[in-house]
Amino acid sequence: MLMRPKMITTNVQPIQIATPSVTHDTLNAEQNEASKSPSTKKLYTIMTGHSIASGSNNSKYKMAICKYVKTFNGIVLECNANAFVVLFESASKAVYCSLNIQAICKVLNAALNISLDIKDCSPEDAIQENSYNATVALLQTAVPYQIVLSQTVMTVLGSTHFKFKPYKTAFVSKDDRPTLFYSIIKCATINTLRTTEAINTGSSNNVFLNKVTQIVGCHLSDDGFGVKALSQHIGISERQLQRKLKAIVGQSPNTFIAMLRLKQAKVLLKNTNDSSSEIAFHIGFSNPSYFSKCFKNAFKMSPTTYRQRHKNA
């Protein structure tokens, strides 16, 4: 079972600390623009927020959302008195936006909680009733100003500038697959994150690699997701995918997918109490024995030994 962590304040500095000078008309315009967006499916990072604010603070929190969503190229799909839904095409921009909204709302004393997940969906699907309500219910149990991330977002972000702690498991998907959520307990400053983003997006190879990682992360628990499905999501042939990954990381697509899964297994072994079999299913291995064999081949120790050495380290 995933244990809910105690709240730990992160050392995050917002881009600006000032009351956003944005009108309700601007917010309405953002939502109207979103309604005109094409309904084709693509990979989106979905930010869902639950407001604990009221009265004038509620109005201020809406303005803060509009200001920073626009800064980080997000699209407001829904924003009412109690909750909001925003789409981003970049997971890192969604995180930067969340951290800024969190910081400015602390200044405004407008309490809220935010969750981030990545889904292959249309804008309409992003606010599908069951998933939306389940996510808001998840946030209602969080402490004020908490940001929680799905396993997929955590996989895409990596652990270079972030440290995570398990929050809980929730059912927020149409396919009834459980989604693991984590809270951020430590992160680099906004300026460091923005510099890293500039470096990562400066190369076409890095852009490609980030896209591949995000797609695999989104399907990590699907044991049927492989090279064919990955090449279809990217829009290139399997042979092109093979050549490109070999040139960038020196790995075949099969090895790349397997290593992403196994690296996520290390995170789960270290930070959760789930059994090796449960972790195997979480990361897309239908056979726990085969998972243990692959883990040992990759890291020179069994999952059990790894947990004993690194648990709560």
C-alpha positions in Angstrom: 0.0 0.0 0.0 1.2 3.5 -0.8 1.6 5.7 2.3 0.5 9.2 2.4 3.5 11.5 3.2 3.7 14.3 5.6 3.8 17.7 3.9 7.3 19.1 3.3 7.6 22.6 2.0 9.6 22.9 -1.2 12.1 25.6 -1.9 10.4 27.1 -4.9 10.6 30.7 -6.1 7.9 31.9 -8.5 8.8 33.9 -11.6 7.0 36.9 -10.1 5.1 37.5 -6.9 2.4 40.0 -7.8 -1.4 40.0 -8.0 -2.2 38.9 -11.6 -3.7 41.8 -13.6 -6.0 39.6 -15.6 -9.8 40.1 -16.0 -12.6 37.7 -15.9 -13.2 38.5 -19.6 -9.7 37.2 -20.4 -10.4 33.9 -18.5 -13.7 33.5 -20.4 -11.8 34.2 -23.7 -9.3 31.4 -22.8 -12.1 28.9 -22.2 -13.9 29.9 -25.4 -10.7 29.4 -27.4 -10.3 26.0 -25.8 -13.8 25.0 -27.0 -12.7 25.7 -30.6 -9.7 23.3 -30.3 -9.7 20.3 -32.5 -11.0 17.1 -30.9 -8.3 14.8 -32.3 -6.4 12.8 -29.7 -2.9 13.6 -28.7 -0.6 13.4 -25.7 -1.6 16.0 -23.1 -0.5 16.8 -19.6 -3.7 17.5 -17.7 -3.6 19.8 -14.7 -6.6 19.4 -12.4 -7.0 21.8 -9.5 -9.3 21.8 -6.4 -9.8 25.2 -4.8 -10.2 25.5 -1.0 -10.5 29.3 -1.4 -13.7 31.4 -1.0 -15.0 34.9 -1.7 -12.4 37.4 -2.9 -9.6 34.9 -2.6 -11.5 32.6 -4.9 -11.5 35.3 -7.6 -7.8 36.0 -7.1 -6.9 32.4 -7.5 -8.8 32.3 -10.8 -6.8 35.3 -12.0 -3.5 33.6 -10.9 -4.5 30.5 -12.9 -5.2 32.5 -16.0 -2.0 34.5 -15.8 0.4 31.5 -15.4 -1.5 29.2 -17.8 -1.0 31.8 -20.5 2.7 32.2 -19.6 3.3 28.5 -20.0 1.2 28.0 -23.1 -1.6 26.0 -21.5 -5.3 25.9 -22.4 -8.0 26.4 -19.8 -10.8 23.9 -20.4 -12.7 24.4 -17.2 -12.5 26.9 -14.3 -15.3 27.3 -11.8 -15.6 28.1 -8.1 -14.2 24.8 -6.9 -12.1 23.3 -9.6 -10.2 23.8 -12.9 -8.8 21.8 -15.7 -5.9 22.9 -18.0 -4.1 21.2 -20.9 -0.4 21.4 -21.7 1.6 19.8 -24.5 4.7 19.8 -22.3 4.9 18.0 -19.0 7.7 20.2 -17.7 5.8 23.4 -18.5 2.8 22.0 -16.7 5.0 21.5 -13.6 6.5 25.0 -13.8 3.0 26.4 -14.1 1.8 24.4 -11.1 4.7 25.6 -9.0 4.1 29.3 -9.9 0.3 28.9 -9.2 1.2 27.3 -5.9 3.6 30.1 -4.9 1.3 33.0 -5.8 -1.7 31.4 -4.2 0.3 31.0 -0.9 0.9 34.8 -1.1 -2.8 35.4 -1.8 -3.8 33.0 1.0 -6.0 31.2 -1.6 -5.6 27.6 -0.7 -5.7 24.9 -3.5 -4.3 21.5 -4.5 -3.1 20.5 -8.0 -2.7 17.1 -9.7 -0.9 16.4 -13.0 -1.4 13.4 -15.3 -0.5 12.5 -18.9 -3.2 11.0 -21.1 -3.6 10.3 -24.8 -6.9 12.1 -25.3 -8.9 14.8 -26.9 -9.7 18.0 -25.0 -13.2 16.8 -24.5 -12.0 13.5 -23.0 -9.8 15.5 -20.6 -12.8 16.6 -18.6 -14.7 13.3 -19.0 -17.0 13.2 -16.0 -15.8 10.1 -14.2 -12.1 10.8 -14.5 -12.6 14.5 -13.5 -14.7 13.7 -10.4 -12.2 11.0 -9.4 -9.3 13.4 -9.6 -11.1 16.1 -7.7 -11.9 13.5 -5.0 -8.2 12.6 -4.9 -7.3 16.3 -4.3 -9.9 16.8 -1.6 -7.8 14.5 0.7 -4.6 16.4 0.1 -3.2 19.0 2.4 -3.4 22.7 1.2 -1.0 23.8 -1.6 0.0 20.2 -2.4 1.0 19.2 -6.0 0.6 15.5 -6.8 1.9 13.8 -10.0 1.0 10.6 -11.6 3.6 7.9 -12.1 3.6 8.8 -15.8 4.5 12.5 -15.2 7.2 11.4 -12.6 8.7 9.1 -15.2 8.9 11.8 -17.8 10.4 14.4 -15.4 13.0 12.1 -14.0 14.8 12.6 -10.7 17.5 15.0 -11.7 15.8 18.1 -10.3 13.0 16.5 -8.3 12.5 14.2 -5.3 9.1 12.5 -4.9 7.3 10.6 -2.2 4.3 8.2 -2.8 1.0 9.8 -2.1 -1.7 7.3 -2.9 -3.2 5.0 -5.6 -6.4 6.2 -7.3 -8.7 5.0 -10.1 -8.9 8.0 -12.5 -8.8 6.3 -15.9 -11.5 5.0 -18.1 -9.9 1.5 -18.3 -10.0 1.2 -14.4 -6.3 0.8 -14.2 -4.9 2.1 -10.9 -2.8 5.3 -11.2 0.0 5.8 -8.7 0.4 9.4 -7.5 3.4 11.1 -5.9 3.9 14.4 -4.2 6.9 16.7 -4.8 9.0 16.9 -1.6 12.0 18.7 -3.1 12.7 20.5 -6.4 15.2 22.9 -8.0 14.4 26.6 -8.3 12.3 27.8 -11.1 15.3 29.4 -12.8 17.3 26.1 -12.7 14.3 24.3 -14.2 13.9 26.8 -17.0 17.6 26.6 -17.9 17.4 22.8 -18.0 14.3 23.1 -20.2 16.1 25.4 -22.6 19.0 22.9 -22.9 16.7 19.9 -23.3 14.7 21.5 -26.1 17.6 23.0 -27.9 18.5 19.8 -29.7 16.2 17.9 -32.1 17.6 14.7 -30.6 16.5 15.8 -27.1 13.1 16.8 -28.4 12.7 13.4 -30.0 14.0 11.6 -26.9 11.6 13.5 -24.6 8.7 12.7 -26.8 9.6 9.0 -26.8 10.0 9.0 -23.0 6.7 10.7 -22.5 4.8 8.3 -24.8 6.4 5.2 -23.1 5.7 6.7 -19.7 2.0 7.2 -20.6 1.8 3.4 -21.4 4.1 2.1 -18.8 1.6 -0.3 -17.2 0.4 -1.7 -20.5 2.2 -5.0 -21.0 1.1 -5.0 -24.7 2.8 -1.7 -25.5 5.9 -2.3 -27.6 7.9 -1.1 -30.6 5.0 -1.3 -33.0 2.7 0.8 -30.8 5.5 3.3 -30.0 6.4 3.9 -33.7 2.7 4.4 -34.5 2.4 7.0 -31.7 5.5 8.9 -33.0 4.5 8.6 -36.6 7.6 6.9 -38.0 8.4 3.4 -39.2 9.8 0.8 -36.8 13.0 0.8 -38.8 13.4 4.6 -38.5 12.7 4.3 -34.8 15.3 1.6 -34.4 18.0 3.7 -36.3 17.2 6.9 -34.4 17.3 5.5 -30.9 20.4 3.5 -31.7 22.1 6.8 -32.9 20.9 8.8 -29.8 21.2 6.4 -26.9 22.8 3.3 -28.3 19.8 1.1 -27.5 17.2 -0.7 -29.5 13.6 0.4 -29.0 12.9 -2.8 -27.0 15.8 -2.2 -24.7 14.9 1.5 -24.3 11.3 0.6 -23.3 12.4 -2.2 -20.9 15.0 0.1 -19.2 12.4 2.8 -18.6 10.2 0.2 -17.0 13.0 -1.2 -14.9 14.2 2.3 -13.8 10.6 3.0 -12.6 10.7 -0.3 -10.7 13.7 1.0 -8.8 11.7 4.1 -7.7 8.7 1.9 -6.6 10.9 -0.6 -4.7 12.6 2.3 -2.9 9.5 4.4 -2.1 6.6 2.0 -1.7 5.6 -1.1 0.2 4.2 -2.8 -2.9 5.4 -6.4 -3.5 7.7 -7.2 -6.4 4.7 -8.9 -8.1 2.6 -5.7 -7.7 5.4 -3.5 -9.0 5.9 -5.8 -12.0 2.3 -5.3 -13.0 2.5 -1.6 -12.4 5.3 -1.2 -14.9 4.0 -3.6 -17.6 5.4 -7.0 -16.8 2.8 -9.7 -16.8 5.2 -12.3 -15.5 6.8 -11.4 -12.1 9.5 -14.1 -12.5 10.5 -12.6 -15.8 10.5 -9.1 -14.2 12.9 -10.3 -11.5 15.2 -11.9 -14.1 15.3 -8.7 -16.2 15.9 -6.5 -13.1 18.8 -8.7 -12.0 20.3 -8.7 -15.5 20.1 -4.9 -15.6 21.2 -3.9 -12.1 23.2 -7.0 -10.9 20.9 -7.6 -8.0 17.4 -8.9 -7.4 14.5 -6.6 -6.7 14.4 -7.9 -3.1 18.1 -7.1 -2.5 17.7 -3.6 -4.1 14.9 -2.8 -1.7 16.8 -4.0 1.3 19.7 -1.8 0.4 17.8 1.3 -0.7 14.5 1.4 1.1 13.9 4.8 2.7 17.5 5.8 1.9 
